[in-house]
Amino acid sequence: MECRPCRGDEMGLLRELFVAAVMELTGGEYSLEQRRAWVSSAADKVEFCARMEARQPFVAILQERIAGYADLQPDGLIDHFYVAPWAKGQRVASGMLQHIEELAQSKEMTTIHSFVSLTAEPFFLQKKFVVVEQRIATRAGVTLPHALLQKVLTLKSTRESLPR
Ligand SMILES: CC(C)(COP(=O)(O)OP(=O)(O)OC[C@H]1O[C@@H](n2cnc3c(N)ncnc32)[C@H](O)[C@@H]1OP(=O)(O)O)[C@@H](O)C(=O)NCCC(=O)NCCS
């Protein structure tokens, strides 16, 4: 699996992946009504593509296909983090998070955080995030429980590798 910046002409594919991931992977934790409300944020394709392009996401490529996408904002927020249903359980999310942590460290960020679904929370906890706060979002008049999770990054010291 490799991660690379998402091209402008691929934003529509991210929208399809987002809808598929929410509708097909989160049914254990969210009702159909909740999942429909969640994906309603992508109802307007032009608006979704413009919003995502502004976030400068990257894509994870597996078997020459987009298997997932995510982003890292300047304040350390991971806004979107989604894996395609066909790629679930193949460590795509693990690879994307590793990529995010490397990006964050290259920008000398000390923490990263995300508003995480109940579905993804066990994954993030396994990756050493901690719950900061339980929250309830409202989308299209429907409530969606989720949580703010944060991870403190250990900055790699470059001092040891400097010439004496
Ligand atoms: C949750 C999600 C990101 C995980 O992606 P994935 O590529 O399947 O995860 P990985 O294969 O990298 O899994 C890594 C580890 O986390 C565990 N894990 C992944 N999803 C899990 C879940 N829902 N519950 C418990 N453990 C989970 C895996 O079992 C694996 O454990 P292991 O290292 O002991 O084998 C993905 O299923 C998804 O997109 N879900 C729906 C959308 C969503 O909620 N996105 C997050 C929005 S904040």
The ligand as a MOL file (V3000), in Angstrom:
LIG
                    3D

  0  0  0     0  0            999 V3000
M  V30 BEGIN CTAB
M  V30 COUNTS 48 50 0 0 0
M  V30 BEGIN ATOM
M  V30 1 C -12.5580 1.7770 11.1500 0
M  V30 2 C -11.7500 1.7100 9.8660 0
M  V30 3 C -11.0890 3.0720 9.6270 0
M  V30 4 C -10.6780 0.6220 10.0200 0
M  V30 5 O -10.0020 0.4300 8.7680 0
M  V30 6 P -9.1960 -0.9220 8.4010 0
M  V30 7 O -8.3290 -0.6190 7.2170 0
M  V30 8 O -10.1530 -2.0430 8.2730 0
M  V30 9 O -8.2850 -1.1270 9.6930 0
M  V30 10 P -6.9150 -1.9830 9.7720 0
M  V30 11 O -7.0150 -3.1490 8.8420 0
M  V30 12 O -5.7460 -1.0700 9.5940 0
M  V30 13 O -7.0130 -2.4830 11.2950 0
M  V30 14 C -5.9530 -2.3450 12.1880 0
M  V30 15 C -6.3390 -2.9590 13.5030 0
M  V30 16 O -7.4980 -2.2970 14.0340 0
M  V30 17 C -8.5430 -3.2490 14.2700 0
M  V30 18 N -9.8150 -2.6580 13.8990 0
M  V30 19 C -10.1280 -2.0390 12.7550 0
M  V30 20 N -11.4110 -1.6510 12.7610 0
M  V30 21 C -11.9050 -2.0450 13.9570 0
M  V30 22 C -13.1840 -1.9470 14.5880 0
M  V30 23 N -14.2140 -1.3480 13.9830 0
M  V30 24 N -13.3400 -2.4800 15.8130 0
M  V30 25 C -12.3130 -3.0900 16.4420 0
M  V30 26 N -11.0770 -3.2250 15.9120 0
M  V30 27 C -10.8880 -2.6990 14.6840 0
M  V30 28 C -8.2100 -4.4040 13.3440 0
M  V30 29 O -8.7690 -5.6090 13.8200 0
M  V30 30 C -6.7160 -4.4380 13.3850 0
M  V30 31 O -6.2580 -5.0960 14.5740 0
M  V30 32 P -4.8970 -5.9810 14.6180 0
M  V30 33 O -3.7630 -4.9820 14.3790 0
M  V30 34 O -4.9050 -6.5550 15.9980 0
M  V30 35 O -5.0210 -6.9710 13.5080 0
M  V30 36 C -12.6380 1.3650 8.6380 0
M  V30 37 O -13.2610 0.1340 8.8850 0
M  V30 38 C -13.7060 2.4130 8.2730 0
M  V30 39 O -13.4970 3.2570 7.4110 0
M  V30 40 N -14.8900 2.3270 8.9260 0
M  V30 41 C -16.0710 3.0990 8.5700 0
M  V30 42 C -15.9530 4.5800 8.5060 0
M  V30 43 C -15.4580 5.2230 9.7570 0
M  V30 44 O -16.0110 5.0540 10.8240 0
M  V30 45 N -14.4040 6.0240 9.5740 0
M  V30 46 C -13.8570 6.8000 10.6140 0
M  V30 47 C -14.5400 8.1230 10.7030 0
M  V30 48 S -13.8820 8.9750 12.0780 0
M  V30 END ATOM
M  V30 BEGIN BOND
M  V30 1 1 1 2
M  V30 2 1 2 3
M  V30 3 1 2 4
M  V30 4 1 2 36
M  V30 5 1 4 5
M  V30 6 1 5 6
M  V30 7 2 6 7
M  V30 8 1 6 8
M  V30 9 1 6 9
M  V30 10 1 9 10
M  V30 11 2 10 11
M  V30 12 1 10 12
M  V30 13 1 10 13
M  V30 14 1 13 14
M  V30 15 1 14 15
M  V30 16 1 15 16
M  V30 17 1 15 30
M  V30 18 1 16 17
M  V30 19 1 17 18
M  V30 20 1 17 28
M  V30 21 1 18 19
M  V30 22 1 18 27
M  V30 23 2 19 20
M  V30 24 1 20 21
M  V30 25 1 21 22
M  V30 26 2 21 27
M  V30 27 1 22 23
M  V30 28 2 22 24
M  V30 29 1 24 25
M  V30 30 2 25 26
M  V30 31 1 26 27
M  V30 32 1 28 29
M  V30 33 1 28 30
M  V30 34 1 30 31
M  V30 35 1 31 32
M  V30 36 2 32 33
M  V30 37 1 32 34
M  V30 38 1 32 35
M  V30 39 1 36 37
M  V30 40 1 36 38
M  V30 41 2 38 39
M  V30 42 1 38 40
M  V30 43 1 40 41
M  V30 44 1 41 42
M  V30 45 1 42 43
M  V30 46 2 43 44
M  V30 47 1 43 45
M  V30 48 1 45 46
M  V30 49 1 46 47
M  V30 50 1 47 48
M  V30 END BOND
M  V30 END CTAB
M  END
